[in-house]
């Protein structure tokens, strides 16, 4: 697993944990961690977010990452 992939995954999941947002890591990263390699190595995270989680999540991540709160709001709605 790439160091950058691990760093980003940990940073995002830490934000979810601080906000008590239930989440699951799925897809190729999860598969690779279980010993089944796939052609792609990306991170898929499924999160049970509400609109109330959006402002603190944007605040937690916007210093390190580009966050489009309008797009995130539309996706949640």
PDB file with SEQRES, HELIX, SHEET and CRYST1 records, atoms N, CA, C and O in Angstrom:
SEQRES   1 A   77  UNK UNK UNK UNK UNK UNK UNK UNK UNK UNK UNK UNK UNK          
SEQRES   2 A   77  UNK UNK UNK UNK UNK UNK UNK UNK UNK UNK UNK UNK UNK          
SEQRES   3 A   77  UNK UNK UNK UNK UNK UNK UNK UNK UNK UNK UNK UNK UNK          
SEQRES   4 A   77  UNK UNK UNK UNK UNK UNK UNK UNK UNK UNK UNK UNK UNK          
SEQRES   5 A   77  UNK UNK UNK UNK UNK UNK UNK UNK UNK UNK UNK UNK UNK          
SEQRES   6 A   77  UNK UNK UNK UNK UNK UNK UNK UNK UNK UNK UNK UNK              
HELIX    1 AA1 UNK A    3  UNK A   18  1                                  16    
HELIX    2 AA2 UNK A   28  UNK A   33  1                                   6    
HELIX    3 AA3 UNK A   51  UNK A   61  1                                  11    
HELIX    4 AA4 UNK A   69  UNK A   76  1                                   8    
SHEET    1 AA1 2 UNK A  23  UNK A  26  0                                        
SHEET    2 AA1 2 UNK A  44  UNK A  47 -1                                        
CRYST1    1.000    1.000    1.000  90.00  90.00  90.00 P 1           1          
ATOM      1  N   UNK A   1       0.854  -1.179   0.000  1.00  0.00           N  
ATOM      2  CA  UNK A   1       0.000   0.000   0.000  1.00  0.00           C  
ATOM      3  C   UNK A   1       0.891   1.229   0.000  1.00  0.00           C  
ATOM      4  O   UNK A   1       1.840   1.317   0.779  1.00  0.00           O  
ATOM      5  N   UNK A   2       0.591   2.159  -0.856  1.00  0.00           N  
ATOM      6  CA  UNK A   2       1.330   3.404  -0.954  1.00  0.00           C  
ATOM      7  C   UNK A   2       1.219   4.203   0.347  1.00  0.00           C  
ATOM      8  O   UNK A   2       0.172   4.219   0.994  1.00  0.00           O  
ATOM      9  N   UNK A   3       2.314   4.860   0.713  1.00  0.00           N  
ATOM     10  CA  UNK A   3       2.294   5.682   1.916  1.00  0.00           C  
ATOM     11  C   UNK A   3       1.287   6.813   1.836  1.00  0.00           C  
ATOM     12  O   UNK A   3       0.654   7.167   2.832  1.00  0.00           O  
ATOM     13  N   UNK A   4       1.141   7.384   0.638  1.00  0.00           N  
ATOM     14  CA  UNK A   4       0.179   8.479   0.468  1.00  0.00           C  
ATOM     15  C   UNK A   4      -1.254   7.976   0.596  1.00  0.00           C  
ATOM     16  O   UNK A   4      -2.093   8.647   1.199  1.00  0.00           O  
ATOM     17  N   UNK A   5      -1.542   6.810   0.041  1.00  0.00           N  
ATOM     18  CA  UNK A   5      -2.878   6.229   0.175  1.00  0.00           C  
ATOM     19  C   UNK A   5      -3.192   5.978   1.644  1.00  0.00           C  
ATOM     20  O   UNK A   5      -4.291   6.276   2.111  1.00  0.00           O  
ATOM     21  N   UNK A   6      -2.231   5.434   2.360  1.00  0.00           N  
ATOM     22  CA  UNK A   6      -2.434   5.159   3.788  1.00  0.00           C  
ATOM     23  C   UNK A   6      -2.640   6.448   4.572  1.00  0.00           C  
ATOM     24  O   UNK A   6      -3.520   6.514   5.431  1.00  0.00           O  
ATOM     25  N   UNK A   7      -1.839   7.476   4.289  1.00  0.00           N  
ATOM     26  CA  UNK A   7      -1.948   8.750   5.009  1.00  0.00           C  
ATOM     27  C   UNK A   7      -3.316   9.390   4.792  1.00  0.00           C  
ATOM     28  O   UNK A   7      -3.952   9.839   5.745  1.00  0.00           O  
ATOM     29  N   UNK A   8      -3.768   9.432   3.543  1.00  0.00           N  
ATOM     30  CA  UNK A   8      -5.061  10.050   3.237  1.00  0.00           C  
ATOM     31  C   UNK A   8      -6.197   9.245   3.863  1.00  0.00           C  
ATOM     32  O   UNK A   8      -7.118   9.819   4.444  1.00  0.00           O  
ATOM     33  N   UNK A   9      -6.135   7.927   3.748  1.00  0.00           N  
ATOM     34  CA  UNK A   9      -7.175   7.078   4.332  1.00  0.00           C  
ATOM     35  C   UNK A   9      -7.255   7.282   5.837  1.00  0.00           C  
ATOM     36  O   UNK A   9      -8.344   7.430   6.391  1.00  0.00           O  
ATOM     37  N   UNK A  10      -6.110   7.289   6.492  1.00  0.00           N  
ATOM     38  CA  UNK A  10      -6.103   7.495   7.947  1.00  0.00           C  
ATOM     39  C   UNK A  10      -6.634   8.868   8.322  1.00  0.00           C  
ATOM     40  O   UNK A  10      -7.372   8.998   9.299  1.00  0.00           O  
ATOM     41  N   UNK A  11      -6.275   9.885   7.569  1.00  0.00           N  
ATOM     42  CA  UNK A  11      -6.735  11.244   7.892  1.00  0.00           C  
ATOM     43  C   UNK A  11      -8.253  11.356   7.762  1.00  0.00           C  
ATOM     44  O   UNK A  11      -8.912  11.926   8.631  1.00  0.00           O  
ATOM     45  N   UNK A  12      -8.804  10.815   6.683  1.00  0.00           N  
ATOM     46  CA  UNK A  12     -10.252  10.891   6.470  1.00  0.00           C  
ATOM     47  C   UNK A  12     -10.995  10.052   7.505  1.00  0.00           C  
ATOM     48  O   UNK A  12     -12.002  10.500   8.053  1.00  0.00           O  
ATOM     49  N   UNK A  13     -10.510   8.841   7.778  1.00  0.00           N  
ATOM     50  CA  UNK A  13     -11.199   7.993   8.752  1.00  0.00           C  
ATOM     51  C   UNK A  13     -11.077   8.565  10.171  1.00  0.00           C  
ATOM     52  O   UNK A  13     -11.985   8.392  10.984  1.00  0.00           O  
ATOM     53  N   UNK A  14      -9.980   9.233  10.468  1.00  0.00           N  
ATOM     54  CA  UNK A  14      -9.871   9.900  11.776  1.00  0.00           C  
ATOM     55  C   UNK A  14     -10.934  10.986  11.908  1.00  0.00           C  
ATOM     56  O   UNK A  14     -11.536  11.140  12.970  1.00  0.00           O  
ATOM     57  N   UNK A  15     -11.166  11.733  10.841  1.00  0.00           N  
ATOM     58  CA  UNK A  15     -12.201  12.766  10.878  1.00  0.00           C  
ATOM     59  C   UNK A  15     -13.573  12.132  11.093  1.00  0.00           C  
ATOM     60  O   UNK A  15     -14.373  12.633  11.882  1.00  0.00           O  
ATOM     61  N   UNK A  16     -13.844  11.032  10.393  1.00  0.00           N  
ATOM     62  CA  UNK A  16     -15.116  10.342  10.598  1.00  0.00           C  
ATOM     63  C   UNK A  16     -15.251   9.862  12.040  1.00  0.00           C  
ATOM     64  O   UNK A  16     -16.319   9.994  12.639  1.00  0.00           O  
ATOM     65  N   UNK A  17     -14.193   9.313  12.595  1.00  0.00           N  
ATOM     66  CA  UNK A  17     -14.257   8.818  13.974  1.00  0.00           C  
ATOM     67  C   UNK A  17     -14.477   9.951  14.965  1.00  0.00           C  
ATOM     68  O   UNK A  17     -15.241   9.798  15.918  1.00  0.00           O  
ATOM     69  N   UNK A  18     -13.818  11.087  14.753  1.00  0.00           N  
ATOM     70  CA  UNK A  18     -14.016  12.233  15.645  1.00  0.00           C  
ATOM     71  C   UNK A  18     -15.457  12.728  15.600  1.00  0.00           C  
ATOM     72  O   UNK A  18     -15.991  13.193  16.607  1.00  0.00           O  
ATOM     73  N   UNK A  19     -16.081  12.625  14.430  1.00  0.00           N  
ATOM     74  CA  UNK A  19     -17.468  13.072  14.271  1.00  0.00           C  
ATOM     75  C   UNK A  19     -18.477  11.970  14.544  1.00  0.00           C  
ATOM     76  O   UNK A  19     -19.684  12.185  14.441  1.00  0.00           O  
ATOM     77  N   UNK A  20     -17.980  10.788  14.893  1.00  0.00           N  
ATOM     78  CA  UNK A  20     -18.810   9.618  15.164  1.00  0.00           C  
ATOM     79  C   UNK A  20     -19.694   9.252  13.958  1.00  0.00           C  
ATOM     80  O   UNK A  20     -20.872   8.924  14.100  1.00  0.00           O  
ATOM     81  N   UNK A  21     -19.082   9.323  12.777  1.00  0.00           N  
ATOM     82  CA  UNK A  21     -19.751   8.926  11.537  1.00  0.00           C  
ATOM     83  C   UNK A  21     -19.395   7.462  11.266  1.00  0.00           C  
ATOM     84  O   UNK A  21     -18.220   7.141  11.084  1.00  0.00           O  
ATOM     85  N   UNK A  22     -20.381   6.579  11.236  1.00  0.00           N  
ATOM     86  CA  UNK A  22     -20.082   5.186  10.897  1.00  0.00           C  
ATOM     87  C   UNK A  22     -19.574   5.098   9.447  1.00  0.00           C  
ATOM     88  O   UNK A  22     -20.119   5.745   8.553  1.00  0.00           O  
ATOM     89  N   UNK A  23     -18.534   4.296   9.229  1.00  0.00           N  
ATOM     90  CA  UNK A  23     -17.971   4.165   7.888  1.00  0.00           C  
ATOM     91  C   UNK A  23     -17.407   2.758   7.710  1.00  0.00           C  
ATOM     92  O   UNK A  23     -17.200   2.020   8.673  1.00  0.00           O  
ATOM     93  N   UNK A  24     -17.168   2.413   6.446  1.00  0.00           N  
ATOM     94  CA  UNK A  24     -16.517   1.144   6.114  1.00  0.00           C  
ATOM     95  C   UNK A  24     -15.580   1.390   4.940  1.00  0.00           C  
ATOM     96  O   UNK A  24     -15.910   2.129   4.012  1.00  0.00           O  
ATOM     97  N   UNK A  25     -14.417   0.767   4.989  1.00  0.00           N  
ATOM     98  CA  UNK A  25     -13.477   0.807   3.871  1.00  0.00           C  
ATOM     99  C   UNK A  25     -13.757  -0.428   3.028  1.00  0.00           C  
ATOM    100  O   UNK A  25     -13.743  -1.552   3.532  1.00  0.00           O  
ATOM    101  N   UNK A  26     -14.013  -0.212   1.741  1.00  0.00           N  
ATOM    102  CA  UNK A  26     -14.392  -1.300   0.840  1.00  0.00           C  
ATOM    103  C   UNK A  26     -13.551  -1.210  -0.432  1.00  0.00           C  
ATOM    104  O   UNK A  26     -12.704  -0.327  -0.561  1.00  0.00           O  
ATOM    105  N   UNK A  27     -13.785  -2.113  -1.354  1.00  0.00           N  
ATOM    106  CA  UNK A  27     -13.127  -2.056  -2.650  1.00  0.00           C  
ATOM    107  C   UNK A  27     -11.722  -2.612  -2.636  1.00  0.00           C  
ATOM    108  O   UNK A  27     -11.407  -3.505  -1.849  1.00  0.00           O  
ATOM    109  N   UNK A  28     -10.869  -2.080  -3.515  1.00  0.00           N  
ATOM    110  CA  UNK A  28      -9.558  -2.690  -3.734  1.00  0.00           C  
ATOM    111  C   UNK A  28      -8.627  -2.578  -2.537  1.00  0.00           C  
ATOM    112  O   UNK A  28      -7.842  -3.497  -2.301  1.00  0.00           O  
ATOM    113  N   UNK A  29      -8.678  -1.495  -1.771  1.00  0.00           N  
ATOM    114  CA  UNK A  29      -7.820  -1.399  -0.597  1.00  0.00           C  
ATOM    115  C   UNK A  29      -8.209  -2.449   0.430  1.00  0.00           C  
ATOM    116  O   UNK A  29      -7.344  -3.132   0.978  1.00  0.00           O  
ATOM    117  N   UNK A  30      -9.492  -2.581   0.692  1.00  0.00           N  
ATOM    118  CA  UNK A  30      -9.957  -3.596   1.640  1.00  0.00           C  
ATOM    119  C   UNK A  30      -9.568  -4.986   1.154  1.00  0.00           C  
ATOM    120  O   UNK A  30      -9.138  -5.826   1.944  1.00  0.00           O  
ATOM    121  N   UNK A  31      -9.717  -5.226  -0.130  1.00  0.00           N  
ATOM    122  CA  UNK A  31      -9.351  -6.519  -0.712  1.00  0.00           C  
ATOM    123  C   UNK A  31      -7.855  -6.785  -0.532  1.00  0.00           C  
ATOM    124  O   UNK A  31      -7.463  -7.885  -0.141  1.00  0.00           O  
ATOM    125  N   UNK A  32      -7.027  -5.789  -0.814  1.00  0.00           N  
ATOM    126  CA  UNK A  32      -5.582  -5.950  -0.681  1.00  0.00           C  
ATOM    127  C   UNK A  32      -5.186  -6.219   0.769  1.00  0.00           C  
ATOM    128  O   UNK A  32      -4.288  -7.022   1.025  1.00  0.00           O  
ATOM    129  N   UNK A  33      -5.842  -5.561   1.709  1.00  0.00           N  
ATOM    130  CA  UNK A  33      -5.537  -5.784   3.125  1.00  0.00           C  
ATOM    131  C   UNK A  33      -5.900  -7.202   3.571  1.00  0.00           C  
ATOM    132  O   UNK A  33      -5.381  -7.700   4.569  1.00  0.00           O  
ATOM    133  N   UNK A  34      -6.790  -7.838   2.825  1.00  0.00           N  
ATOM    134  CA  UNK A  34      -7.160  -9.223   3.111  1.00  0.00           C  
ATOM    135  C   UNK A  34      -6.381 -10.206   2.240  1.00  0.00           C  
ATOM    136  O   UNK A  34      -6.682 -11.400   2.225  1.00  0.00           O  
ATOM    137  N   UNK A  35      -5.375  -9.700   1.509  1.00  0.00           N  
ATOM    138  CA  UNK A  35      -4.493 -10.571   0.751  1.00  0.00           C  
ATOM    139  C   UNK A  35      -4.916 -10.877  -0.667  1.00  0.00           C  
ATOM    140  O   UNK A  35      -4.287 -11.701  -1.331  1.00  0.00           O  
ATOM    141  N   UNK A  36      -5.967 -10.234  -1.148  1.00  0.00           N  
ATOM    142  CA  UNK A  36      -6.420 -10.462  -2.520  1.00  0.00           C  
ATOM    143  C   UNK A  36      -6.135  -9.185  -3.308  1.00  0.00           C  
ATOM    144  O   UNK A  36      -6.868  -8.202  -3.198  1.00  0.00           O  
ATOM    145  N   UNK A  37      -5.073  -9.210  -4.099  1.00  0.00           N  
ATOM    146  CA  UNK A  37      -4.684  -8.024  -4.856  1.00  0.00           C  
ATOM    147  C   UNK A  37      -5.595  -7.839  -6.061  1.00  0.00           C  
ATOM    148  O   UNK A  37      -6.038  -8.805  -6.683  1.00  0.00           O  
ATOM    149  N   UNK A  38      -5.865  -6.580  -6.374  1.00  0.00           N  
ATOM    150  CA  UNK A  38      -6.659  -6.240  -7.551  1.00  0.00           C  
ATOM    151  C   UNK A  38      -5.845  -5.305  -8.424  1.00  0.00           C  
ATOM    152  O   UNK A  38      -4.837  -4.758  -7.977  1.00  0.00           O  
ATOM    153  N   UNK A  39      -6.267  -5.118  -9.655  1.00  0.00           N  
ATOM    154  CA  UNK A  39      -5.526  -4.282 -10.595  1.00  0.00           C  
ATOM    155  C   UNK A  39      -5.463  -2.824 -10.133  1.00  0.00           C  
ATOM    156  O   UNK A  39      -4.455  -2.148 -10.336  1.00  0.00           O  
ATOM    157  N   UNK A  40      -6.521  -2.355  -9.526  1.00  0.00           N  
ATOM    158  CA  UNK A  40      -6.524  -0.975  -9.033  1.00  0.00           C  
ATOM    159  C   UNK A  40      -6.168  -0.990  -7.550  1.00  0.00           C  
ATOM    160  O   UNK A  40      -6.427  -1.966  -6.847  1.00  0.00           O  
ATOM    161  N   UNK A  41      -5.582   0.087  -7.094  1.00  0.00           N  
ATOM    162  CA  UNK A  41      -5.348   0.248  -5.663  1.00  0.00           C  
ATOM    163  C   UNK A  41      -5.806   1.647  -5.298  1.00  0.00           C  
ATOM    164  O   UNK A  41      -5.024   2.597  -5.256  1.00  0.00           O  
ATOM    165  N   UNK A  42      -7.098   1.740  -5.038  1.00  0.00           N  
ATOM    166  CA  UNK A  42      -7.673   3.003  -4.614  1.00  0.00           C  
ATOM    167  C   UNK A  42      -8.459   2.756  -3.338  1.00  0.00           C  
ATOM    168  O   UNK A  42      -8.592   1.621  -2.880  1.00  0.00           O  
ATOM    169  N   UNK A  43      -8.965   3.812  -2.787  1.00  0.00           N  
ATOM    170  CA  UNK A  43      -9.684   3.716  -1.527  1.00  0.00           C  
ATOM    171  C   UNK A  43     -11.144   4.077  -1.771  1.00  0.00           C  
ATOM    172  O   UNK A  43     -11.447   5.125  -2.340  1.00  0.00           O  
ATOM    173  N   UNK A  44     -12.034   3.213  -1.342  1.00  0.00           N  
ATOM    174  CA  UNK A  44     -13.466   3.480  -1.373  1.00  0.00           C  
ATOM    175  C   UNK A  44     -13.943   3.464   0.073  1.00  0.00           C  
ATOM    176  O   UNK A  44     -13.739   2.488   0.795  1.00  0.00           O  
ATOM    177  N   UNK A  45     -14.572   4.541   0.482  1.00  0.00           N  
ATOM    178  CA  UNK A  45     -15.091   4.637   1.845  1.00  0.00           C  
ATOM    179  C   UNK A  45     -16.585   4.914   1.756  1.00  0.00           C  
ATOM    180  O   UNK A  45     -17.013   5.856   1.089  1.00  0.00           O  
ATOM    181  N   UNK A  46     -17.365   4.096   2.426  1.00  0.00           N  
ATOM    182  CA  UNK A  46     -18.806   4.295   2.518  1.00  0.00           C  
ATOM    183  C   UNK A  46     -19.072   4.860   3.909  1.00  0.00           C  
ATOM    184  O   UNK A  46     -18.674   4.263   4.910  1.00  0.00           O  
ATOM    185  N   UNK A  47     -19.741   6.007   3.975  1.00  0.00           N  
ATOM    186  CA  UNK A  47     -19.989   6.659   5.258  1.00  0.00           C  
ATOM    187  C   UNK A  47     -21.467   6.980   5.413  1.00  0.00           C  
ATOM    188  O   UNK A  47     -22.138   7.370   4.457  1.00  0.00           O  
ATOM    189  N   UNK A  48     -21.962   6.808   6.635  1.00  0.00           N  
ATOM    190  CA  UNK A  48     -23.361   7.100   6.952  1.00  0.00           C  
ATOM    191  C   UNK A  48     -23.449   8.526   7.491  1.00  0.00           C  
ATOM    192  O   UNK A  48     -23.652   8.745   8.685  1.00  0.00           O  
ATOM    193  N   UNK A  49     -23.291   9.489   6.584  1.00  0.00           N  
ATOM    194  CA  UNK A  49     -23.271  10.901   6.964  1.00  0.00           C  
ATOM    195  C   UNK A  49     -24.651  11.524   6.904  1.00  0.00           C  
ATOM    196  O   UNK A  49     -25.529  11.067   6.173  1.00  0.00           O  
ATOM    197  N   UNK A  50     -24.822  12.569   7.685  1.00  0.00           N  
ATOM    198  CA  UNK A  50     -26.010  13.412   7.614  1.00  0.00           C  
ATOM    199  C   UNK A  50     -25.551  14.836   7.291  1.00  0.00           C  
ATOM    200  O   UNK A  50     -24.357  15.134   7.324  1.00  0.00           O  
ATOM    201  N   UNK A  51     -26.498  15.701   6.983  1.00  0.00           N  
ATOM    202  CA  UNK A  51     -26.142  17.095   6.714  1.00  0.00           C  
ATOM    203  C   UNK A  51     -25.491  17.760   7.929  1.00  0.00           C  
ATOM    204  O   UNK A  51     -24.695  18.686   7.775  1.00  0.00           O  
ATOM    205  N   UNK A  52     -25.816  17.304   9.108  1.00  0.00           N  
ATOM    206  CA  UNK A  52     -25.213  17.870  10.324  1.00  0.00           C  
ATOM    207  C   UNK A  52     -23.714  17.584  10.404  1.00  0.00           C  
ATOM    208  O   UNK A  52     -22.973  18.349  11.022  1.00  0.00           O  
ATOM    209  N   UNK A  53     -23.262  16.499   9.788  1.00  0.00           N  
ATOM    210  CA  UNK A  53     -21.837  16.152   9.795  1.00  0.00           C  
ATOM    211  C   UNK A  53     -21.025  17.010   8.828  1.00  0.00           C  
ATOM    212  O   UNK A  53     -19.809  17.133   8.978  1.00  0.00           O  
ATOM    213  N   UNK A  54     -21.686  17.601   7.845  1.00  0.00           N  
ATOM    214  CA  UNK A  54     -20.979  18.260   6.761  1.00  0.00           C  
ATOM    215  C   UNK A  54     -20.096  19.429   7.205  1.00  0.00           C  
ATOM    216  O   UNK A  54     -18.909  19.413   6.880  1.00  0.00           O  
ATOM    217  N   UNK A  55     -20.590  20.440   7.924  1.00  0.00           N  
ATOM    218  CA  UNK A  55     -19.713  21.560   8.292  1.00  0.00           C  
ATOM    219  C   UNK A  55     -18.486  21.138   9.108  1.00  0.00           C  
ATOM    220  O   UNK A  55     -17.384  21.597   8.808  1.00  0.00           O  
ATOM    221  N   UNK A  56     -18.633  20.279  10.131  1.00  0.00           N  
ATOM    222  CA  UNK A  56     -17.420  19.910  10.857  1.00  0.00           C  
ATOM    223  C   UNK A  56     -16.470  19.030  10.037  1.00  0.00           C  
ATOM    224  O   UNK A  56     -15.260  19.067  10.260  1.00  0.00           O  
ATOM    225  N   UNK A  57     -16.994  18.244   9.098  1.00  0.00           N  
ATOM    226  CA  UNK A  57     -16.115  17.437   8.246  1.00  0.00           C  
ATOM    227  C   UNK A  57     -15.318  18.337   7.312  1.00  0.00           C  
ATOM    228  O   UNK A  57     -14.113  18.150   7.145  1.00  0.00           O  
ATOM    229  N   UNK A  58     -15.983  19.307   6.707  1.00  0.00           N  
ATOM    230  CA  UNK A  58     -15.284  20.262   5.841  1.00  0.00           C  
ATOM    231  C   UNK A  58     -14.224  21.004   6.634  1.00  0.00           C  
ATOM    232  O   UNK A  58     -13.106  21.193   6.154  1.00  0.00           O  
ATOM    233  N   UNK A  59     -14.563  21.424   7.836  1.00  0.00           N  
ATOM    234  CA  UNK A  59     -13.602  22.135   8.684  1.00  0.00           C  
ATOM    235  C   UNK A  59     -12.403  21.241   9.027  1.00  0.00           C  
ATOM    236  O   UNK A  59     -11.262  21.704   9.034  1.00  0.00           O  
ATOM    237  N   UNK A  60     -12.667  19.966   9.311  1.00  0.00           N  
ATOM    238  CA  UNK A  60     -11.592  19.045   9.692  1.00  0.00           C  
ATOM    239  C   UNK A  60     -10.644  18.732   8.541  1.00  0.00           C  
ATOM    240  O   UNK A  60      -9.461  18.478   8.765  1.00  0.00           O  
ATOM    241  N   UNK A  61     -11.151  18.749   7.313  1.00  0.00           N  
ATOM    242  CA  UNK A  61     -10.337  18.309   6.175  1.00  0.00           C  
ATOM    243  C   UNK A  61      -9.858  19.433   5.253  1.00  0.00           C  
ATOM    244  O   UNK A  61      -8.924  19.226   4.478  1.00  0.00           O  
ATOM    245  N   UNK A  62     -10.468  20.604   5.317  1.00  0.00           N  
ATOM    246  CA  UNK A  62     -10.184  21.641   4.320  1.00  0.00           C  
ATOM    247  C   UNK A  62      -8.772  22.219   4.403  1.00  0.00           C  
ATOM    248  O   UNK A  62      -8.303  22.792   3.419  1.00  0.00           O  
ATOM    249  N   UNK A  63      -8.091  22.096   5.506  1.00  0.00           N  
ATOM    250  CA  UNK A  63      -6.715  22.594   5.586  1.00  0.00           C  
ATOM    251  C   UNK A  63      -5.760  21.740   4.749  1.00  0.00           C  
ATOM    252  O   UNK A  63      -4.756  22.243   4.244  1.00  0.00           O  
ATOM    253  N   UNK A  64      -6.076  20.444   4.603  1.00  0.00           N  
ATOM    254  CA  UNK A  64      -5.205  19.531   3.860  1.00  0.00           C  
ATOM    255  C   UNK A  64      -5.733  19.159   2.482  1.00  0.00           C  
ATOM    256  O   UNK A  64      -4.953  18.815   1.593  1.00  0.00           O  
ATOM    257  N   UNK A  65      -7.051  19.225   2.292  1.00  0.00           N  
ATOM    258  CA  UNK A  65      -7.666  18.739   1.068  1.00  0.00           C  
ATOM    259  C   UNK A  65      -8.637  19.765   0.512  1.00  0.00           C  
ATOM    260  O   UNK A  65      -9.181  20.592   1.244  1.00  0.00           O  
ATOM    261  N   UNK A  66      -8.845  19.697  -0.797  1.00  0.00           N  
ATOM    262  CA  UNK A  66      -9.893  20.494  -1.424  1.00  0.00           C  
ATOM    263  C   UNK A  66     -11.231  19.876  -1.037  1.00  0.00           C  
ATOM    264  O   UNK A  66     -11.436  18.677  -1.230  1.00  0.00           O  
ATOM    265  N   UNK A  67     -12.131  20.671  -0.499  1.00  0.00           N  
ATOM    266  CA  UNK A  67     -13.465  20.185  -0.136  1.00  0.00           C  
ATOM    267  C   UNK A  67     -14.500  21.097  -0.782  1.00  0.00           C  
ATOM    268  O   UNK A  67     -14.450  22.317  -0.622  1.00  0.00           O  
ATOM    269  N   UNK A  68     -15.419  20.513  -1.499  1.00  0.00           N  
ATOM    270  CA  UNK A  68     -16.491  21.259  -2.146  1.00  0.00           C  
ATOM    271  C   UNK A  68     -17.769  20.984  -1.361  1.00  0.00           C  
ATOM    272  O   UNK A  68     -18.475  20.010  -1.624  1.00  0.00           O  
ATOM    273  N   UNK A  69     -18.057  21.852  -0.398  1.00  0.00           N  
ATOM    274  CA  UNK A  69     -19.192  21.597   0.489  1.00  0.00           C  
ATOM    275  C   UNK A  69     -20.528  21.613  -0.243  1.00  0.00           C  
ATOM    276  O   UNK A  69     -21.457  20.918   0.168  1.00  0.00           O  
ATOM    277  N   UNK A  70     -20.646  22.386  -1.314  1.00  0.00           N  
ATOM    278  CA  UNK A  70     -21.903  22.380  -2.080  1.00  0.00           C  
ATOM    279  C   UNK A  70     -22.114  21.033  -2.763  1.00  0.00           C  
ATOM    280  O   UNK A  70     -23.222  20.497  -2.738  1.00  0.00           O  
ATOM    281  N   UNK A  71     -21.069  20.480  -3.373  1.00  0.00           N  
ATOM    282  CA  UNK A  71     -21.179  19.190  -4.023  1.00  0.00           C  
ATOM    283  C   UNK A  71     -21.476  18.090  -2.987  1.00  0.00           C  
ATOM    284  O   UNK A  71     -22.272  17.184  -3.233  1.00  0.00           O  
ATOM    285  N   UNK A  72     -20.817  18.196  -1.828  1.00  0.00           N  
ATOM    286  CA  UNK A  72     -21.052  17.205  -0.768  1.00  0.00           C  
ATOM    287  C   UNK A  72     -22.495  17.295  -0.266  1.00  0.00           C  
ATOM    288  O   UNK A  72     -23.140  16.275  -0.022  1.00  0.00           O  
ATOM    289  N   UNK A  73     -22.994  18.525  -0.115  1.00  0.00           N  
ATOM    290  CA  UNK A  73     -24.374  18.722   0.338  1.00  0.00           C  
ATOM    291  C   UNK A  73     -25.359  18.116  -0.666  1.00  0.00           C  
ATOM    292  O   UNK A  73     -26.311  17.441  -0.275  1.00  0.00           O  
ATOM    293  N   UNK A  74     -25.129  18.358  -1.957  1.00  0.00           N  
ATOM    294  CA  UNK A  74     -26.003  17.796  -2.990  1.00  0.00           C  
ATOM    295  C   UNK A  74     -25.983  16.264  -2.946  1.00  0.00           C  
ATOM    296  O   UNK A  74     -27.022  15.621  -3.098  1.00  0.00           O  
ATOM    297  N   UNK A  75     -24.816  15.692  -2.741  1.00  0.00           N  
ATOM    298  CA  UNK A  75     -24.706  14.230  -2.683  1.00  0.00           C  
ATOM    299  C   UNK A  75     -25.473  13.676  -1.486  1.00  0.00           C  
ATOM    300  O   UNK A  75     -26.101  12.622  -1.580  1.00  0.00           O  
ATOM    301  N   UNK A  76     -25.421  14.381  -0.372  1.00  0.00           N  
ATOM    302  CA  UNK A  76     -26.124  13.930   0.824  1.00  0.00           C  
ATOM    303  C   UNK A  76     -27.636  14.086   0.696  1.00  0.00           C  
ATOM    304  O   UNK A  76     -28.399  13.274   1.219  1.00  0.00           O  
ATOM    305  N   UNK A  77     -28.055  15.123   0.003  1.00  0.00           N  
ATOM    306  CA  UNK A  77     -29.493  15.347  -0.154  1.00  0.00           C  
ATOM    307  C   UNK A  77     -30.074  14.338  -1.119  1.00  0.00           C  
ATOM    308  O   UNK A  77     -31.276  14.360  -1.385  1.00  0.00           O  
TER     309      UNK A  77                                                      
END                                                                             
